[in-house]
Amino acid sequence: MGYFVFAAMAAQLVMLSALFLLGRRHVLGGDGPEPMPEACPRLALIVPVTGDHPGMREAVASLLDQDYPDFTVVFVTADAADPARALVAGVAGDDPRVLLAVAGRAELCGQKNHNILAGIRAASTAEIFVFSDSSHVADRHFLTNLAAPIIRGDAPMTSGFHRIVPEDGAMGTIGMTNTCLALHLMQPLAAITQPWGGAMAISRAAFERFGLARVWARNIVDDFSMGPHLRRSGVAAWPVAAACLDTPLRAVSLARWDLWLTRQLLYLKFCIPLDWLVSILAVFILSAPPVLAALTVLGWLACLVPGGAALGTLAYLAAFLGLGLAFRTLSPRPVGLLPWLRGYAATFLMLGWCFGRTFTTNTMSWRGIDYKVGWNGVVRRIIR
């Protein structure tokens, strides 16, 4: 049993070290911003919006303040009474590049997918589609960074990501920072990377050639369905390090973190079920060692575990926390040592807890709507 415990600890340290070393440069911005292309075909930025949330005005304003010379922004709500319409209109004023579209209620897919497809129909003259959310702040080069590789012909599809900017040391805030950081570090790893719906782009020709409208019209989510579908055609998202959005967060509760992470893992289960099954081992290797280490130390204090095992466990804990300090260097805003290590350690426990929850349901809840979901993320039923 002791050999198994230390093997799990060693495997976790190897996984975390590899993740840090292989993804660090990408998270720090890679080669920097993409150069502005000589030719800039018409681009449409599609942004599903709903509600009126803190930081939303800043995010909307940043999406309008772009250096790409020829673009339209289509903000899409489910209905005309959504307060997001007034918010966007207040920020945009009479900006001629802004379109407001109403998608109506989704009946066969996730509401976000339904809104995106309505936005695409409204962007009738665009040659490139960019997709983003209304909860992240973009720099002025965001559209150019995503579009440039497509215009150059390097790839038909690109993807960026986002980094959480922690504004306090709450455990939920730092936990979400670490969780998103781990996902960000995976982006340049071609074997496992997936496009991220908050910052992705595709040419109209590729969108139509690969039949993405048909996929989204029945699926629970955009990015997790898009990635596997394109991979079956030999296409993977081109990771653009510079296309990174900022997501300021503060006072994140454990319940909010729990719901968010469980939803991400459910997308994996619904859309890529075989990968979800394979992930059982990976989640165990990541989540079990800290728990096993704590039990070993308690066992030693109770004179139930030999001193050699306790010494090995303390060495593991030192390496585990040392890696946490390495990840701390990637935070876009300084965080105190103890709050960071507390949130870092909690991340592994939350991962195991949330992954366990995915075994008990085939229902996705999002913004007051419940979706019954089947194989490959197909929506079976919508409950409002």
C-alpha positions in Angstrom: 0.0 0.0 0.0 2.9 2.4 0.9 4.4 2.0 -2.6 1.1 2.8 -4.2 0.7 6.0 -2.2 4.2 7.2 -3.0 3.8 6.3 -6.7 0.6 8.4 -6.8 2.5 11.3 -5.1 5.4 11.0 -7.6 3.0 10.9 -10.6 1.2 14.0 -9.4 4.5 15.9 -9.0 5.6 14.8 -12.5 2.2 15.9 -14.0 2.3 19.3 -12.4 5.9 19.9 -13.3 5.3 19.0 -16.9 2.2 21.2 -17.1 4.2 24.2 -15.7 7.2 23.7 -18.0 5.3 23.0 -21.2 2.7 25.7 -20.8 4.5 28.5 -19.0 5.7 30.4 -22.1 2.3 30.3 -23.6 0.6 31.7 -20.5 3.2 34.5 -20.4 2.3 35.6 -23.9 4.4 33.4 -26.2 6.0 35.5 -29.0 3.7 38.4 -28.3 1.1 40.1 -30.4 0.4 39.0 -34.0 1.4 41.5 -36.7 -1.4 43.3 -38.4 -2.1 41.5 -41.8 -1.7 43.4 -45.0 -5.2 42.5 -46.0 -8.0 42.5 -43.4 -11.2 40.8 -44.6 -14.4 41.8 -43.0 -14.8 40.2 -39.6 -17.8 39.7 -37.3 -17.5 39.4 -33.5 -20.4 37.4 -32.2 -21.1 38.1 -28.5 -24.1 36.4 -26.6 -25.2 38.6 -23.8 -27.7 38.5 -21.0 -28.3 40.5 -17.8 -26.4 43.4 -16.3 -23.4 42.2 -14.3 -20.5 44.0 -12.6 -17.7 44.5 -15.1 -19.9 43.9 -18.1 -19.7 47.5 -19.3 -15.9 47.5 -19.2 -15.9 44.2 -21.1 -18.3 45.5 -23.8 -16.3 48.7 -24.2 -13.1 46.7 -24.7 -14.6 44.7 -27.5 -15.5 47.8 -29.3 -12.1 49.4 -28.8 -10.2 47.2 -31.3 -7.4 48.0 -33.8 -8.7 45.7 -36.5 -9.9 48.0 -39.3 -13.0 46.3 -40.6 -15.3 44.6 -38.1 -18.9 44.4 -36.9 -19.9 43.4 -33.4 -23.2 41.5 -33.1 -24.5 41.4 -29.5 -27.2 38.7 -29.2 -29.9 38.3 -26.5 -32.5 35.6 -26.1 -35.3 38.2 -26.0 -35.8 41.9 -26.6 -36.6 42.6 -22.9 -33.1 41.4 -21.7 -31.4 44.3 -19.8 -28.2 43.5 -21.7 -29.6 45.3 -24.7 -29.9 48.6 -22.8 -26.5 48.1 -21.4 -24.9 47.5 -24.8 -26.8 50.4 -26.3 -25.6 52.7 -23.5 -22.0 51.7 -24.0 -22.0 51.6 -27.8 -24.1 54.8 -28.4 -24.5 55.3 -32.2 -21.5 53.2 -33.1 -22.4 51.9 -36.7 -20.3 48.8 -36.2 -22.7 47.5 -33.5 -25.7 45.2 -34.3 -28.3 44.1 -31.7 -29.9 40.8 -32.5 -32.7 38.8 -30.8 -32.4 35.0 -31.0 -35.6 33.9 -29.3 -35.8 30.9 -27.0 -33.7 27.8 -27.7 -35.8 24.6 -28.2 -33.2 22.1 -29.4 -29.8 23.3 -28.1 -28.1 25.4 -25.4 -29.3 29.0 -25.4 -25.8 30.3 -25.9 -25.5 28.2 -29.1 -28.9 29.4 -30.3 -27.7 33.0 -29.7 -24.4 32.5 -31.6 -26.2 31.0 -34.6 -28.6 34.0 -34.7 -25.5 36.3 -34.6 -23.9 34.5 -37.5 -27.1 34.9 -39.6 -27.0 38.6 -38.8 -23.3 38.9 -39.9 -24.1 38.2 -43.5 -21.0 39.8 -45.1 -18.3 38.6 -42.7 -15.5 36.4 -44.0 -14.2 35.6 -40.5 -16.2 34.9 -37.3 -14.8 35.6 -33.9 -16.7 34.5 -30.8 -16.3 36.0 -27.3 -18.1 36.5 -24.0 -19.3 39.7 -22.3 -17.5 39.0 -19.0 -13.8 39.4 -20.0 -11.8 42.5 -20.8 -9.9 42.5 -24.1 -6.9 44.5 -25.2 -6.9 46.5 -28.4 -5.2 43.8 -30.4 -7.6 41.0 -29.5 -9.4 40.6 -32.9 -6.1 41.0 -34.8 -4.4 38.3 -32.7 -7.2 35.8 -33.4 -7.7 36.6 -37.1 -4.1 37.0 -38.3 -3.2 33.2 -38.4 -6.4 32.6 -40.3 -5.7 35.4 -42.8 -2.1 34.1 -43.3 -3.4 30.6 -44.0 -1.7 29.0 -41.0 -5.0 27.5 -39.7 -8.7 27.7 -40.4 -9.4 28.2 -36.7 -7.7 29.9 -33.8 -8.3 30.0 -30.0 -7.2 32.2 -27.2 -7.9 31.9 -23.5 -8.4 34.1 -20.4 -6.6 34.6 -17.1 -8.3 35.4 -13.9 -7.1 38.6 -12.2 -7.6 37.9 -8.5 -8.7 41.0 -6.6 -8.7 39.4 -3.2 -7.3 36.4 -1.4 -10.6 34.5 -0.9 -10.2 30.8 -1.2 -12.8 30.6 -4.0 -11.1 33.4 -5.9 -7.6 31.9 -5.7 -9.1 28.4 -6.4 -10.7 29.6 -9.6 -7.5 31.4 -10.5 -5.5 28.2 -10.2 -8.2 26.1 -12.0 -8.2 28.5 -15.0 -4.4 28.7 -14.9 -4.2 24.9 -15.2 -6.5 25.0 -18.2 -4.5 27.9 -19.7 -1.3 25.9 -19.4 -2.9 23.0 -21.4 -3.7 25.3 -24.4 -0.4 24.8 -26.3 -0.5 21.0 -25.8 -1.8 19.8 -29.2 -2.8 16.3 -27.9 -5.3 17.7 -25.4 -6.1 21.3 -26.3 -9.6 22.4 -27.0 -10.9 25.7 -28.4 -12.3 28.1 -25.8 -15.6 29.7 -26.6 -14.7 33.0 -25.0 -12.0 33.7 -27.5 -12.0 31.7 -30.8 -12.2 32.5 -34.5 -12.9 30.6 -37.7 -13.2 31.5 -41.3 -16.7 31.5 -42.8 -15.5 29.0 -45.4 -14.3 26.5 -42.7 -17.4 27.1 -40.6 -19.6 26.1 -43.6 -17.4 23.4 -44.9 -17.4 21.5 -41.6 -21.1 21.9 -40.9 -20.7 23.6 -37.5 -24.2 25.2 -37.7 -25.7 21.7 -37.7 -23.5 20.7 -34.7 -24.4 23.7 -32.6 -28.1 23.5 -33.5 -28.5 20.4 -31.3 -25.6 20.7 -28.8 -25.4 21.9 -25.2 -22.3 24.0 -25.7 -20.2 25.6 -28.5 -16.5 24.9 -27.8 -16.6 21.4 -26.4 -18.7 20.3 -29.3 -16.7 22.2 -31.9 -13.3 20.8 -30.9 -14.0 17.0 -31.2 -16.1 17.6 -34.4 -13.2 19.4 -36.1 -10.6 16.9 -34.9 -12.5 14.1 -36.7 -11.7 16.1 -39.9 -8.1 16.6 -38.9 -8.4 20.2 -37.8 -7.3 21.4 -34.4 -7.5 24.9 -32.9 -4.4 27.0 -33.4 -3.5 28.4 -30.0 -2.8 32.1 -30.0 -0.9 33.1 -26.8 -1.5 36.8 -27.2 -5.3 36.4 -27.5 -5.7 36.4 -23.8 -8.6 38.1 -22.0 -8.6 39.4 -18.4 -11.3 38.2 -16.0 -11.2 40.3 -12.8 -12.8 38.4 -9.9 -13.2 39.0 -6.2 -15.1 37.4 -3.3 -15.8 34.2 -5.2 -17.7 31.8 -2.9 -16.9 28.1 -2.7 -20.4 27.4 -4.0 -19.8 29.5 -7.1 -16.5 27.8 -7.8 -18.1 24.4 -7.3 -20.9 25.1 -9.7 -18.5 26.5 -12.4 -16.0 23.7 -12.2 -18.7 21.0 -12.1 -20.2 22.6 -15.3 -16.9 22.5 -17.1 -16.4 18.8 -16.2 -20.0 18.0 -17.3 -19.2 19.5 -20.7 -16.3 17.1 -20.9 -18.6 14.2 -19.9 -21.4 15.1 -22.3 -19.3 16.1 -25.4 -16.2 13.9 -25.1 -17.3 10.9 -23.0 -14.3 8.7 -23.7 -12.0 11.5 -22.6 -14.1 11.9 -19.5 -13.6 8.2 -18.7 -9.8 8.5 -19.2 -9.8 11.5 -17.0 -10.8 9.4 -14.0 -7.2 8.3 -13.6 -5.8 11.8 -14.1 -8.2 13.3 -11.6 -7.3 10.6 -9.0 -3.6 11.2 -9.5 -4.1 14.9 -9.0 -6.6 14.9 -6.2 -5.7 11.9 -4.0 -2.0 12.6 -3.1 -2.7 15.7 -0.8 -5.4 13.7 1.0 -3.1 10.6 1.3 -0.3 12.8 2.6 -2.5 14.4 5.3 -3.7 10.9 6.4 -0.1 9.7 6.5 1.0 12.6 8.7 -1.9 12.1 11.0 -1.1 8.3 11.1 2.5 9.1 12.1 1.3 11.5 14.9 -0.9 8.6 16.1 2.1 6.2 16.0 0.3 4.2 13.3 2.7 5.0 10.4 6.5 4.5 10.5 8.8 7.5 10.6 10.3 6.7 7.1 6.9 7.0 5.5 6.2 10.3 7.3 9.6 11.7 6.2 8.9 10.7 2.6 5.5 12.4 2.9 6.9 15.6 4.2 9.3 15.6 1.3 6.3 15.3 -1.1 4.5 18.1 0.7 7.5 20.4 0.4 7.7 19.6 -3.4 3.9 20.0 -3.8 3.9 23.4 -2.1 7.1 24.4 -4.0 5.2 23.8 -7.2 2.4 25.9 -5.9 4.8 28.8 -5.5 6.0 28.3 -9.0 2.4 28.6 -10.3 2.1 31.7 -8.2 4.6 33.4 -10.4 2.1 33.2 -13.3 -0.6 35.1 -11.5 -1.3 38.4 -13.3 -1.7 40.1 -9.9 0.4 39.5 -6.8 -1.3 37.3 -4.1 -0.2 36.8 -0.6 1.7 33.6 0.1 -0.7 32.0 2.6 -3.9 32.9 0.6 -2.3 31.5 -2.6 -1.1 28.2 -1.0 -4.5 27.8 0.7 -6.4 28.2 -2.6 -3.8 26.1 -4.5 -4.2 23.2 -2.1 -8.0 23.5 -2.2 -8.0 23.3 -6.0 -7.1 19.6 -5.9 -9.8 18.8 -3.4 -12.4 20.7 -5.4 -11.4 18.9 -8.6 -12.0 15.5 -7.0 -15.3 16.7 -5.5 -16.6 18.2 -8.7 -15.5 15.3 -10.9 -17.3 12.9 -8.5 -20.5 15.0 -8.9 -20.5 14.4 -12.7 -21.2 10.7 -12.1 -24.6 11.4 -10.6 -26.3 13.5 -13.3 -27.1 14.0 -17.0 -28.6 17.4 -16.4 -26.9 20.7 -17.0 -28.2 23.8 -15.2 -27.2 27.2 -16.6 -28.8 30.6 -16.1 -32.1 29.2 -14.8 -32.5 26.6 -17.5 -32.0 22.8 -17.1 -30.9 20.8 -20.1 -31.2 17.0 -20.3 -28.1 16.0 -22.3 -27.3 12.8 -24.2 -24.3 11.3 -25.9 -21.9 13.7 -27.6 -23.6 16.7 -25.9 -26.9 16.4 -27.8 -29.7 18.2 -26.0 -32.6 15.8 -25.3 -34.9 18.1 -23.4 -35.0 21.7 -22.1 -36.7 22.5 -18.8 -37.5 26.1 -18.0 
